[in-house]
Amino acid sequence: MTILQRFGATARLLQEDEGLVTLEWVALAAAVIVLGIGVVSIIKPSVNTAASVVGSNLLSSVNSNS
């Protein structure tokens, strides 16, 4: 397949309604994934700190009951 044939196929895909709908869904899915990664990277330090505190409290509670 030559470059012109590929370009023509891409142009037809973008001109048809089905192609545009597919492109929109791909863009929407990519945006959701990027936002999800962003949210996880923002809250990860807080979750790690909270989990560490809970683990320390649980360990001290178990050790004091022994």
Secondary structure, DSSP 4 states (H G I P E B T S, - for coil): --HHHHHHHHHHHHHSHHHHHHHHHHHHHHHHHHHHHHHHHHHHHHHHHHHHHHHHHHHHHHHHH-
